[in-house]
Amino acid sequence: MRIALIDSGFGLLAAAAAVRRARPDADLVLSWDPDGAPWGPRPEEEITERALACAGAAAATEPDALIVACNTATVHALPTLRLAFEPAVPVIGTVPAIKPAAAAGVPVAVWATVATTHSAYQADLIRRFAPDVPVHRVACPGLADAVDSGDPKRLRMAIATAVRATPDDVKRVVLGCTHYELVAPQIAAAFPSPPELFGSAAALATQTLRRLDELPAPEAAPTGTVTVFQSGRQTDLPPAAQRYWSALFPSPVS
């Protein structure tokens, strides 16, 4: 079984690690776009174009499924990606964890890129899954880019800016960009009273296996390989990405 994941940058690593935990025998294809990252500030047409290019590079490996591990690409490019690859290859989009975060009825903040924050897609999710819950939409300009940079100072500054924009009464924070899951401990630590954080990686892995009629098998032999494409070029996993991967899933990349 081979599963491909696309994103503008390192955000796909969280979902990849969740898939690897569920199926250590699955081959992973990681395709991101350092030449065009971040996608959040780009026009919708360009986001779709770059997502298609990442997916096209991954498709050359003949994956069994394609995960769009990026909220921005899911918002703007998912219909086009599905038209291009389904039914031969199931395409699974990212859904921010608004529904589980809102279940307790306490105030929620949704952290996301500027494009996702102002999208009709996110507004519809809030209307559907949190109609009676105070939900604060917090745009986080520069945070995904800071994650990709691996620069601790940039990361601290971007997180601090988002924390200041988050109302004090918020008890739960939806990490509405997969990049943010890579720095969840830093985000929690930046709050005076850490809120509960909700990501999408585990749900993406579960939904992908469901679409493939496969069951989780965490006890399977860890025979899965990892293939990496950066803006269409096949490469090794770069050091910064390797550090994130090791923190999420302390096992060597094979």
MARVO-9308 format. One record per residue (C-alpha): y, z, x; residue in one letter. Coordinates in steps of 0.001 Angstrom, whole numbers, plus 500000, padded with zeros to 6 digits. Layout:
REM MARVO-9308
YZXA;...
This chain:
REM MARVO-9308
500000500000500000M;503398498979501361R;506646500304499898I;510064498943500861A;513335500819500519L;516890499475500743I;520266501181501104D;523567500654502854S;522593503228505470G;520473506282506163F;520340507469502552G;516980505771502088L;515401508210504558L;515280511008501967A;513331508830499528A;511144507477502341A;510233511009503384A;509377511879499763A;507090508845499557V;505501509753502888R;504819513305501691R;503170512005498529A;501247509201500257R;500937509600504020P;498771506475504031D;501515504199502642A;503296501773504957D;507086502030504669L;509669499287505175V;513211500611505672L;515972498019505284S;519617499074505545W;522919497420506332D;524968498896509212P;527021495682509364D;528246496215505800G;528120499978505315A;529392501762503391P;528836499740500231W;530739502135497975G;534255500706498562P;533134497053498328R;533537494765495289P;530583494584492914E;529723491009493890E;529599491866497573E;527460494964496958I;524989492769495090T;525008490158497842E;524355492693500589R;521655494487498585A;519904491143498038L;520044490440501776A;518478493807502595C;515803493273499971A;515122489760501256G;514474491047504780A;512086493672503421A;510367491151501130A;509173489206504167A;506691492034504779T;505184491499501285E;505730495006499878P;504009496226496739D;507206497874495462A;510917497942496256L;512958501142495951I;516711500739495604V;517438504075497303A;521167503820496682C;523101504835493589N;525884502326494277T;523420499430494590A;521542500610491509T;524771500663489503V;525891497199490551H;522880495212491774A;519734496444490011L;519599493722487302P;520015490985489929T;517379492533492187L;514919492770489317R;515578489174488367L;514900488123491960A;511703490095492606F;510009491166489385E;507384490929488038P;505687490268491372A;507301493301493011V;508386496293490881P;511987497310491621V;512770501009491154I;516385502131490936G;517929505499491718T;518996507693488811V;521274510642489657P;519648513939488648A;522181514658485899I;519570515443483237K;517776518267485108P;521045519619486481A;522516519876482980A;519439521501481446A;520701525062481996A;524000524355480244G;526149525622483136V;529047523672484685P;527892520770486850V;529588518595489456A;528366515105490303V;529166514117493870W;529076510366494420A;530779507446496111T;534066506247494669V;532386503198493107A;529664505234491419T;532044507978490298T;534174505532488339H;531285503429487022S;530373503012483366A;526763503629484430Y;527449507212485547Q;529664507882482541A;526833506771480264D;524340509085482019L;526710512008481497I;527159511158477807R;523401510839477307R;522112513783479293F;524980516280479387A;526955515825476174P;527657519547475738D;527924520575479386V;531096520640481506P;530536517876484064V;533050517284486850H;532928513908488592R;533756514355492272V;534364511246494373A;533400511802498013C;535174509112500072P;533872508954503615G;530899511279503169L;528171508620503246A;529864507007506233D;530022510382507991A;526297510875507407V;525548507509509004D;527811508290511947S;525942511465512814G;529290512924513962D;529270516672513112P;533077516894512949K;533417513944510559R;530622515358508464L;532193518816508217R;535548517322507234M;534050515038504549A;531987517863503063I;534966520238503108A;537068517676501233T;534410517344498525A;534009521130498263V;537757521521497713R;537587518922494929A;534761520813493200T;535917523383490595P;535079527011491340D;533042527449488149D;530457524819489122V;526942526254489417K;524989523050490060R;525822519965492111V;524154516600491624V;523906514736494924L;524709511368493391G;524378509444496654C;521080509553498500T;522919509985501799H;524019513439500699Y;520440514717500474E;520160514321504247L;522825516993504730V;522002519250501779A;521853522406503954P;525333521695505348Q;526669521064501848I;525243524320500507A;526605526253503475A;530128524901502916A;530469526671499547F;531500530328499381P;528783530767496731S;526260527948497204P;525462526054493990P;522009524718493210E;521687521152494525L;519871518331492717F;518745515141494458G;516796512026493478S;514303511485496301A;511279513226494780A;511776511510491415A;512032508116493141L;508712508669494903A;507031509788491673T;508346506838489679Q;507323504355492366T;503730505579492432L;503695505501488633R;504844501868488606R;502046501029491046L;499415502948489042D;498838505119492097E;498424508878492273L;499946511216494850P;497506511941497660A;499301514232500093P;495980515018501735E;495437511359502732A;495217510489506411A;498706509849507872P;498005506220508719T;501185504759507215G;503462502754509484T;507245502405509434V;509031499055509825T;512822499032510178V;515380496313509447F;519090496732510141Q;521186494038508426S;518138491789508471G;517208492409512113R;513912494132512811Q;514500497111515112T;513207500537516010D;514370503612514110L;517674504516515823P;518089508011517307P;520454509306514600A;518062508180511863A;515151509701513752Q;516933513069513792R;517412512993510024Y;513825511905509489W;512509514715511678S;514557517280509759A;513240516007506422L;509688515374507506F;508687516879510844P;506094514304511789S;506344511505514351P;507130508013513071V;504131505747513602S;
